Amino acid sequence: MSELAQYLGTGKRKTSIARVILRPGDGKSWINGRTLEEYFPRLAHRKRVLAPLEVAGAAQTYDLRIRVHGGGYDRAGAIAVDD
């Protein structure tokens, strides 16, 4: 029985902590059970979350499942970990 390839990661920013699961897929993202657009209504936050995948050219080939807690607007920074 073959296993689904997936990658796990943790990001932190100030008081926000994010746990990310990256799986092969078609580019869908869920954050705390909601879509990326529902969770981050501002375009700047959505771009910050997807920036690492955009740079790697893999934005449309992986799905993201994210659990994040703590903090306020720095949640996008905890997910992206681009600093």
C-alpha positions in Angstrom: 0.0 0.0 0.0 1.6 3.3 -1.1 1.6 6.2 1.3 0.7 9.8 0.4 3.8 12.0 0.3 3.4 14.9 2.7 5.7 17.4 4.3 5.3 18.8 7.8 6.6 22.1 9.1 6.3 24.5 12.0 6.6 28.3 11.8 6.8 30.9 14.5 6.5 34.7 14.5 6.3 36.6 17.7 3.4 34.9 19.5 1.9 33.1 16.5 2.6 29.4 15.9 1.7 27.6 12.7 1.8 23.9 11.8 1.8 23.3 8.0 1.1 20.1 6.0 2.2 20.3 2.4 0.7 17.6 0.1 0.7 17.1 -3.6 -2.5 18.6 -5.0 -4.0 21.4 -7.1 -3.1 24.4 -5.0 -5.9 24.5 -2.5 -5.3 26.0 1.0 -7.1 25.5 4.3 -6.3 27.5 7.4 -8.1 26.4 10.6 -10.7 24.7 8.5 -11.4 27.8 6.3 -10.2 28.7 2.8 -7.3 31.1 2.5 -9.6 33.8 1.2 -12.0 33.4 4.2 -9.2 33.4 6.7 -7.1 36.2 5.2 -9.4 38.7 3.5 -6.5 41.1 2.7 -4.6 40.3 -0.4 -1.2 41.2 1.2 -1.6 38.5 3.8 -2.6 35.9 1.2 0.4 36.8 -0.9 2.7 36.5 2.1 1.4 33.0 2.9 1.9 31.8 -0.7 5.2 33.6 -1.4 7.5 30.6 -0.6 5.5 28.3 -3.0 5.4 31.0 -5.7 9.2 31.4 -5.5 9.7 27.7 -5.8 7.2 27.6 -8.7 5.0 25.0 -6.8 2.0 27.1 -5.9 -0.4 25.1 -8.2 1.1 21.7 -7.4 0.7 21.4 -3.6 -2.2 21.8 -1.2 -1.7 23.4 2.2 -3.4 22.4 5.4 -2.5 24.8 8.2 -3.4 25.1 11.9 -2.4 28.4 13.4 -3.0 30.0 16.8 -1.8 33.0 18.8 -1.0 36.5 17.7 -3.0 38.8 15.4 -1.9 39.9 12.0 1.5 38.1 12.4 -0.3 34.8 11.7 0.6 35.2 8.0 4.2 35.7 9.0 4.2 32.5 11.1 2.8 30.5 8.2 5.2 32.0 5.6 8.4 32.1 7.7 10.1 34.3 5.1 12.0 36.5 7.5 
